[in-house]
Amino acid sequence: MPHLIIEYSENLEAAIDMNGLVTVMHDTAVGLDSLPTGGIRTRSVARKVFRIADGHPDNGFISVVLRIAKGRSDDEKKAAGEALFAALAGYVQSVFDKSALSLALEIQEIDPDARWKQSNIRDYMARRREPRA
């Protein structure tokens, strides 16, 4: 059930391909053994109304939250966070080098008693892997 939620200031859309960022972050998550591919959901949302630091209109932010179920070790969480943050920072490095930009990534564990879910995506993934007659 790993969910990657990317929130960013809308003023970055001219400088950063956000669809590309979603792809990079998703692909990085898929490559981590601690995150099951069938549960990964990656999405982004632009914030049209924002104020950052001194309020200068050129200031930008990207904030990523990885929401995961409990059960991973501290080492697994740290490795996932480091890999995902490296992917984020690497993808936007050229913009970071020339702009006022704040980057953040946080991992949040979800209480299993306060969550409900239903999905058939893994079933469809399995069917797609089966040879067709």
C-alpha positions in Angstrom: 0.0 0.0 0.0 2.9 2.4 -0.4 1.5 5.7 -1.6 3.8 8.5 -2.9 2.1 11.9 -2.7 4.0 14.7 -4.4 2.8 18.2 -3.6 4.5 21.2 -5.2 4.1 24.9 -5.8 2.5 25.6 -9.1 5.2 28.1 -10.1 7.6 25.1 -10.7 5.6 23.8 -13.7 7.4 25.9 -16.2 10.8 24.6 -15.1 10.1 21.0 -14.1 8.3 18.2 -16.0 6.0 17.0 -13.2 4.8 13.9 -15.2 8.5 13.0 -15.5 9.0 13.5 -11.7 6.0 11.2 -11.0 7.5 8.6 -13.3 11.0 8.8 -11.7 9.6 8.6 -8.2 7.3 5.7 -9.1 10.0 3.8 -10.9 12.3 4.3 -7.9 9.7 3.0 -5.5 9.1 0.0 -7.7 12.8 -0.8 -7.6 12.8 -1.1 -3.8 12.3 -4.5 -2.4 10.6 -3.2 0.7 7.7 -1.7 -1.3 5.4 -4.1 -3.1 4.9 -3.1 -6.7 1.2 -4.0 -6.7 0.5 -1.5 -3.9 2.4 1.5 -5.1 0.4 4.6 -6.0 2.1 7.8 -7.1 0.4 11.1 -7.7 1.1 14.7 -7.7 -0.8 17.9 -7.0 0.1 21.5 -7.7 -0.7 24.0 -5.0 -2.0 27.2 -6.7 -2.1 29.2 -3.5 1.1 29.1 -1.4 3.5 31.3 0.4 7.1 30.2 1.1 9.7 31.8 3.5 9.9 35.5 2.7 7.0 35.3 0.3 9.0 36.0 -2.9 7.0 34.7 -5.8 10.0 32.8 -7.2 10.3 30.5 -4.1 9.2 27.0 -4.8 8.7 23.7 -2.9 8.3 20.0 -3.5 7.1 17.9 -0.6 6.9 14.2 -1.0 5.1 12.0 1.5 5.5 8.2 1.4 2.6 6.6 3.3 3.3 2.9 4.2 1.8 0.2 6.3 3.5 -0.7 9.6 6.0 -3.5 9.7 9.1 -2.3 7.9 12.3 -2.1 9.9 14.0 1.3 10.6 16.7 0.3 8.1 14.2 -0.5 5.4 12.5 2.8 6.0 15.7 4.7 6.0 16.9 3.0 2.8 13.6 3.7 1.0 13.6 7.4 2.2 17.2 7.9 1.0 16.6 6.3 -2.4 13.5 8.3 -3.0 15.0 11.6 -1.8 18.0 11.0 -4.0 15.7 10.4 -7.0 13.8 13.6 -6.2 16.9 15.7 -5.7 18.6 14.3 -8.8 15.6 15.0 -11.0 15.3 18.6 -10.0 19.1 19.4 -9.5 19.3 21.8 -12.5 16.4 23.8 -11.1 17.7 23.7 -7.6 21.1 25.0 -8.7 19.5 28.2 -10.1 16.3 28.8 -8.1 15.0 29.2 -4.5 13.6 25.7 -4.0 12.8 23.6 -0.9 12.7 19.8 -1.1 11.3 17.5 1.5 10.4 13.8 1.9 8.7 12.3 4.8 7.6 8.7 5.6 4.4 8.2 7.5 3.2 4.9 8.8 -0.5 4.1 8.7 -2.2 2.6 11.7 -3.7 -0.7 10.4 -6.7 -0.3 12.7 -7.6 3.1 11.1 -7.5 2.0 7.5 -9.8 0.2 5.1 -8.9 -0.9 1.6 -10.0 -3.0 -1.4 -8.1 -3.6 -4.6 -8.0 -6.2 -7.4 -4.9 -4.7 -9.1 -2.6 -7.6 -8.1 -5.1 -10.0 -9.7 -4.9 -8.1 -13.0 -1.1 -7.9 -12.7 -0.9 -11.7 -12.4 -3.3 -12.1 -15.4 -1.1 -9.8 -17.5 1.9 -12.0 -16.7 0.2 -15.2 -17.8 1.0 -16.3 -21.4 -1.8 -15.9 -23.8 -3.0 -18.8 -25.8 
